[in-house]
Amino acid sequence: MRRCNMTKPFQDLIEFIKSLYPGLYPVPLHAPIFTGNEKKYMQNCIDTTFVSSVGKYVTQFEEITTQYTGAKHAVAFVNGTAALHIALQVAGVERGDEVITQSLTFVATANAIAHAGAEPVFVDVDMDTLGMSPVALSKWLKSNVFMDAETKSAVNITTNRTISGIVPMHTFGNPCRIDEIVAVANQYNIPVIEDSAESLGSTYRQQHTGTFGLVGVFSYNGNKTITTGGGGMIITNNEELAAKARHLSTTAKISHRWEFSHDEIGYNYRLNNVSASIGVAQMEKLEEYLVSKRQTSEAYSTFCKSHSIEFFQGLAEGQANNWLNAIIMKNRSERDAFLIATNDNGVMTRPLWKLMHKLDIYMHCQHDGLENSLFLEDRIVNVPSGVRRLNS
Ligand SMILES: Cc1ncc(COP(=O)(O)O)c(C=O)c1O
């Protein structure tokens, strides 16, 4: 090991991580694995020539997703950001509106709001979920919003803009207090669009994340629990909304055997059959992957406990998919020293995203005090969490 000025517990942690992933150098943060029917299903796409956005795997991928999550409808997208953009649009977000989300998130959450023509407003997260705090949400709404008697919509007292969406995010796959968030949102008649990009396989009180709000969104980027190379999904119980999302994702083309006519400005956002075929194969393995990830998370937890390292553990009411495990450092300088020591020694780690309200592009946006977000930004480090092949 290269010399580093880390304390013994952290040096031991680096060796422990290497022992979890033997033979991998560097140990990736989260590499995809393909141990099922991926090649077979992809070959079928080529053999049948169905490689584009029409094909049996797109339909199958959607069906498996509804069965797995319990949502009534699923619509497959080219990526999670596109799915989130359309989810916002079909939920009623319009140009010039405001949408409340968290500053502690990946930039795609805020970008999708901007793509929908709205402006993000950032509220704080809970320390024990890393996701939107229902208390912070309620506080912000109480002091910044009035209800328009005519439209029955929430309006920002200062900007006079409609608040047309709330987007909580289940950070690193840890369910946030989504039931409480939905209850607050209902008081103000604002739809909840769940950014569950990271939380496929995570449940809260035995219900799948993404199914609490009006609509939920998954991502199948290469770094997620399962991947399609690139892909996304909208889930919802609202049939009309699902149909609208599907229509918008396919250039808003009116179905006809040969004519090309479009009744809205749509998007080319539909997932292709090859990616979907990988998705079907990966879904067949999801439960197995989740077991492996749970074991890894438990191993981290046990190690950290015995070495006085703070390991992030979510709510007891939630069952996380353990997408990315996180440790909490004492301060920013300890965090930075750990990031250097790990990345210099063949273990990929990464800090939390720079908070959204600190980015030049979103600096002008309204936000609350964000105390927890700022605290966590200085301290959280994600450690390697990919699926381990325990039984092979
Ligand atoms: C919280 C969050 N939202 C949205 C996205 C966007 O998904 P995608 O990369 O598939 O566009 C991601 C992942 O990348 C994410 O982590």
PDBQT file of the ligand as one rigid body, heavy atoms in Angstrom, charges set to zero:
ROOT
HETATM    1  C1  LIG A 401     -30.891  10.834  -8.503  1.00  0.00    +0.000 C 
HETATM    2  C2  LIG A 401     -30.790  10.634  -9.977  1.00  0.00    +0.000 A 
HETATM    3  N1  LIG A 401     -31.711  11.198 -10.770  1.00  0.00    +0.000 NA
HETATM    4  C3  LIG A 401     -31.693  11.036 -12.087  1.00  0.00    +0.000 A 
HETATM    5  C4  LIG A 401     -30.691  10.286 -12.697  1.00  0.00    +0.000 A 
HETATM    6  C5  LIG A 401     -30.674  10.251 -14.169  1.00  0.00    +0.000 C 
HETATM    7  O1  LIG A 401     -30.626   9.013 -14.744  1.00  0.00    +0.000 OA
HETATM    8  P1  LIG A 401     -29.871   8.776 -16.130  1.00  0.00    +0.000 P 
HETATM    9  O2  LIG A 401     -28.402   8.816 -15.871  1.00  0.00    +0.000 OA
HETATM   10  O3  LIG A 401     -30.343   7.432 -16.534  1.00  0.00    +0.000 OA
HETATM   11  O4  LIG A 401     -30.309   9.840 -17.072  1.00  0.00    +0.000 OA
HETATM   12  C6  LIG A 401     -29.728   9.642 -11.899  1.00  0.00    +0.000 A 
HETATM   13  C7  LIG A 401     -28.687   8.761 -12.401  1.00  0.00    +0.000 C 
HETATM   14  O5  LIG A 401     -27.900   8.862 -13.198  1.00  0.00    +0.000 OA
HETATM   15  C8  LIG A 401     -29.764   9.854 -10.496  1.00  0.00    +0.000 A 
HETATM   16  O6  LIG A 401     -28.843   9.297  -9.710  1.00  0.00    +0.000 OA
ENDROOT
TORSDOF 0
